[in-house]
Every structure is written in C-alpha cells, then in structure tokens.
Amino acid sequence: MDAFRLDGKRALVTGGSKGIGAGLARGLADAGADIVLMARHQKELEQARSELQDTGREIGISVCDVSKTDEIHDVFSEIVQQEGPIDILVNNAGTTRRAPAHELDLDDWRMVIDVNLTAVFALCQAFAKKRISDKQPGKIINIGSLMSSTTRKDNAPYAASKGAVLLLTRALAVDWAAFDIRVNAIGPGFINTPLTEPLVDNPEFNEWVRERCPQGRWGTPGDLAGAAVFLASPASDFVTGEILYVDGGWLARF
C-alpha cells in the first residue's frame, strides 16, 4: 500500500549500527527511506552501512556519543547540512546499569538518564525546531521498553528512564501536534540482539523468557520493523502520543 511507503523521506536512526537500531534502519530503508545511522563507533557504522547497500537507498553515517547531551543540537545541524533534511527521527540509542536500588551509584543513574531520556529530548527538540522553522511535518519514533509500563528488580534507572520516555512522548505529541509533528513510541519486548546475547545464553533466563512470553520466543530486530514503518509513514498520520508494544503478548499475560 502506498500509505506505508517512505519514498523521498530520510530517517535518522540513533544506535543504528547494530541490534534493534540496525533492524529498524533496514525496515525503513526497505520501505523507501534514505537512512542516516548514528552511533559511537566509526567501524561499526561503516559495517552497518555496507550491510544496507542492498536496499538501494542512500545510507549516511554520523559518529556521535549521545551521552554528551550538550553537543546534540550541533551534531543534528551538521547532519542536516551534510545529508539533507531529516523527515523521520528514531531515538533508539540506549544504555542500562543494573544494581539493587540501595547500592546504585549516582554516576550510573545519571548516565542512564542522560542517554535514555535527556538525549532523547535533545534530539526531539533539535528535530522539531528544524521542522517547525522549515514549515515541514515530521515523525518521531522513540524506543521505549516493557519497562515503560512495568519493571524487573535491579533496574531502577532503566525503568525510570523508559517510563519517562512514554510520558515525554505524550507531552511532545501534544506540544507539536499543531505543527504536524507526530510523536510515538515502540515498546520492544525481549529482543535477541548482541546486547542481550548473555541473557539468551543463560539457560535459566532464556527459559524464563520463553515461558513468560505467550508466543514462546525471543523477538528479533526484524519483528520491530513493521511497527517502525507504520509509525513513520502516512498510514499513521492520525496517530500521535501512543506507544505500540511489540512483545509477543508479554504485557497481556497476567
């Protein structure tokens, strides 16, 4: 359907060199969008760009550490100057620090909040300012989590950041609706990526995930691509302020 096509659009995907970010980038490129991948490591970005060449789309890269939140506005401006207008922003970059809440170091707390929340806001703000200035619509997709709605032990900073991402998504959707900027989120379930590989390889945890998930498996980055294409495309033009969970039924199970 043409309503799901992204031809002529350009998407910036943070954390786009591997895992969920790479899967989202491929889905958007397959739907017709040109892509700019943002991550910290040049070699990983170049490898990801090489893997997307078969889509036939333009694939740009931007080396950026989003924990340096004061630099984000300048980095975004440089991307626009070098690559062209950004029509779709996907805030995927994230991190975590696990510890019992009473033992958590405040530096670890600040790192998770900076990357998972402050950087997301800064990128959304930079994107919105440019789209409003240019009198152009836009689509923002923030990546939440199951922990936007629930939590597991020893994950206080991650749960706090992802819960805040959900409410930030709704707040920005309200603020920017008048400018035709739609802001939504995706809430992935347990996804098999290089970051979660140690958990997949842990027999006890792996079995817990499989038993708890109604579909009986881990998700893949590709499982999230359809949701991203929908939220980035004209098909979702009357959808804003929502989170779409892609979790195999995880949250539906009592």
Salt bridges, closest charged atoms under 4 A:
ASP7 OD1 - ARG5 NH2 2.90
ASP34 OD1 - ARG57 NH2 3.27
GLU44 OE2 - LYS18 NZ 3.67
ASP54 OD1 - ARG26 NH2 2.88
GLU58 OE1 - ARG10 NH2 3.58
ASP87 OD1 - ARG131 NH2 3.08
GLU103 OE2 - HIS102 NE2 3.53
ASP107 OD1 - ARG110 NH1 3.16
ASP108 OD1 - ARG97 NE 3.69
ASP134 OD2 - LYS130 NZ 3.39
ASP223 OD2 - ARG217 NH1 2.96
ASP237 OD1 - LYS139 NZ 3.07
